[in-house]
């Protein structure tokens, strides 16, 4: 990005099938959780973060945790231990929502800030969640958006949490409550969406010797627990990133994604069965009037790239229960509709999803149209557009392509390594 906030560079992605092997980066979602567990275990190096370049989101979490560690170790010596610690979450929603209860459970006053669209993402629920629990939240600038000031010492007890806003509220509490001196309970006030992310959290916590119990109404979290581990914890490859390569293969490229586990707590591992089911639906002997329907409530991050696969499938695909995508790095329903429309796809945006009218996928004919794409500063939009470009009828120019660094900074390196044609251009000021 330039100083005026406008990115004058773009990536020209030319058509051409990919071929080769690629290793998906470690799961960003697991790394966030592992870093926090390792920090609470007293040694952040107990989270094996891999050797590749770290994503912007993981860098944000790691840097914030390092500052919390430094403040915690010097609390007794600092001149003003009550002065809030300023932490930048950059554009990472996970970092922000995990650190609010973490700082409160540690009793460290913080001012949390962020950039991009992060200041506008939902946070208000924390005020009700923490009511009567010894924590005060305030928004010093406008009373509504970041920066957020968190002060006080979190008390254990019963926490009422909505399950349909973001599972990150629940994960943040699950990670933080075990270190408190009293037991706690999370009661869900609405059906839980993105439940696989919560189960992922519990699995990582278990690897650090911390227990939780799932109940009919939520979760029980015993207090007085100690995070511990003897060897570094290494997570799984990221299915949400592998999904781009798997869809590339679906479009006709010859890509082997290594290694992917057969079983995983990652909800986005559903991309494997989704693509299989979509292919089978389109190949059915007698076409049905009903569209191929996908409930995205548990797999919201797959929607942009799965929509590319749907656009290359000769049937109608309807994506439903995806309204939370409007509160991501951008309004991803709107963005997916606009980007696929630019690529020549017939697509409709609904209140909570998308309707995609797919085309026949003939290997010797292009599927998408050459175009210029603005990805709304969203990493998943950049990568989805690049994969679609492999089957376009001409170059697809993607502006602000560095947004991919948020989750997969080596994406275009891996794209080129498999024969992809991606050239960077800078237009100047």
C-alpha positions, 0 to 999 in steps of 0.5 A, spaced: 500 500 500 502 506 498 502 512 503 495 515 501 492 508 502 492 506 494 495 500 492 498 502 485 501 495 483 497 489 480 498 481 479 497 479 471 495 472 472 495 469 465 491 463 463 495 456 464 494 449 467 498 448 473 502 442 475 506 439 480 506 438 488 505 443 493 505 443 501 499 447 504 502 452 510 500 450 517 493 452 519 493 459 521 487 457 525 491 452 529 497 456 530 493 462 533 491 457 538 497 454 539 501 460 540 496 462 546 497 455 549 504 456 549 505 463 552 500 460 557 505 454 558 510 459 559 514 458 553 512 461 546 517 456 542 512 450 545 508 452 538 512 450 532 510 455 527 514 452 521 519 455 517 515 458 511 514 466 512 509 467 517 502 470 515 501 477 517 495 474 522 500 470 525 505 475 526 500 479 529 498 474 534 505 472 536 508 480 537 502 481 541 503 475 546 511 477 546 509 484 549 504 481 554 509 476 556 514 482 557 509 486 561 507 480 565 514 479 567 516 486 569 509 488 572 512 488 579 518 492 577 515 497 572 513 504 574 506 504 572 503 497 572 496 500 571 498 503 564 495 500 559 499 496 554 498 498 547 497 492 542 496 492 535 492 486 532 493 489 525 487 486 521 487 479 524 480 478 527 482 472 531 488 476 534 483 481 537 477 476 539 482 472 543 486 477 546 480 481 549 479 475 554 486 473 555 488 480 557 482 480 562 484 473 565 491 475 566 489 482 569 493 486 564 490 492 562 491 493 554 489 498 549 487 494 542 487 497 536 487 494 528 487 496 521 483 495 515 476 493 516 478 490 523 475 496 527 468 495 524 468 488 525 463 486 531 465 486 538 460 489 542 458 482 545 464 482 549 460 488 554 454 483 555 459 477 556 463 480 561 458 484 565 459 483 573 465 479 571 470 484 574 472 487 567 471 494 564 471 495 556 471 502 553 472 505 546 476 511 548 475 514 541 468 514 539 465 509 544 463 504 538 469 502 534 477 500 536 481 502 539 478 498 545 481 499 552 480 492 557 481 493 564 480 489 570 481 482 573 476 477 570 472 473 574 470 465 573 463 464 573 457 463 568 458 466 561 452 467 556 455 467 549 451 468 542 453 462 538 451 465 531 456 472 531 463 469 531 465 462 534 472 466 536 468 469 542 467 462 545 474 460 543 477 466 547 474 464 553 475 457 552 483 459 552 483 464 558 478 461 563 482 455 565 487 459 568 482 463 573 482 460 580 474 458 580 470 454 575 467 457 569 461 455 564 459 458 557 452 457 556 450 459 548 444 463 547 443 461 540 445 456 536 453 455 535 456 456 528 463 454 526 463 449 531 469 446 528 473 451 530 471 451 537 472 443 537 479 445 534 480 450 540 479 444 545 483 439 541 489 444 542 488 445 549 488 438 550 495 437 547 497 442 552 494 438 558 488 443 559 481 440 559 474 442 558 467 439 557 462 440 552 455 440 555 448 440 552 448 448 553 455 450 552 462 448 555 464 447 562 471 449 564 475 447 570 479 453 573 486 452 577 489 449 571 496 449 568 498 449 561 504 445 560 507 441 554 514 437 554 515 438 546 513 443 541 506 442 538 506 442 531 499 443 527 496 440 521 496 443 514 491 448 513 485 446 509 482 453 508 489 454 504 489 447 501 482 449 498 485 453 493 489 448 490 484 443 490 479 447 486 485 448 481 485 441 480 478 441 480 478 446 474 483 441 470 490 443 473 494 437 475 496 438 483 498 434 488 497 437 495 501 434 500 500 432 506 493 433 508 490 429 514 485 424 513 481 426 519 481 433 522 478 438 526 478 443 521 471 445 518 474 447 512 477 439 511 469 439 508 472 442 501 474 435 499 467 432 500 464 438 497 468 438 491 466 430 490 459 431 491 458 437 487 462 433 481 457 427 482 451 432 482 453 435 476 454 428 473 447 425 475 443 422 469 437 425 470 438 433 472 433 435 477 430 442 478 433 443 485 440 447 486 446 443 489 445 447 496 451 448 501 450 450 508 456 455 509 454 456 516 460 452 519 465 453 513 464 460 511 472 461 509 470 456 503 465 460 500 469 465 495 474 459 492 468 454 492 464 459 488 469 458 483 468 451 483 461 452 482 462 457 476 465 451 473 460 446 474 454 445 469 449 446 475 446 451 479 449 452 486 446 455 492 450 457 498 445 459 504 446 461 511 453 465 510 450 472 512 456 472 517 461 473 511 458 480 510 463 482 517 469 479 514 475 482 511 470 485 507 463 483 505 465 477 502 458 475 499 458 482 495 465 481 493 464 474 491 458 476 487 462 482 484 469 478 482 465 472 479 461 477 475 467 480 472 470 473 470 463 472 466 459 468 471 452 469 472 451 469 479 446 472 484 447 475 491 441 473 496 440 476 503 444 470 506 448 467 500 449 466 493 446 463 487 451 461 482 449 458 475 455 454 473 458 452 466 460 446 462 468 445 464 471 443 458 478 442 458 480 445 451 475 451 452 476 457 457 471 458 463 472 465 465 473 472 462 479 476 462 478 482 466 481 487 472 479 485 479 479 489 485 479 484 491 477 489 496 483 488 500 481 481 502 486 475 501 481 470 500 479 474 494 486 475 491 487 467 491 480 465 488 481 470 483 488 467 481 485 460 481 480 462 476 485 466 472 488 459 470 482 457 466 480 464 463 480 467 456 486 472 457 490 475 463 486 477 469 489 483 473 489 483 480 490 489 484 492 489 491 494 482 490 499 483 497 493 482 501 494 474 500 500 476 505 495 476 511 494 468 511 498 465 505 504 470 503 508 464 499 501 463 495 504 466 488 511 463 489 507 456 490 503 458 484 509 460 479 513 453 482 507 449 479 508 453 472 503 458 473 504 465 470 503 471 474 507 477 473 507 483 478 507 490 475 507 497 479 503 503 475 507 508 479 504 514 483 
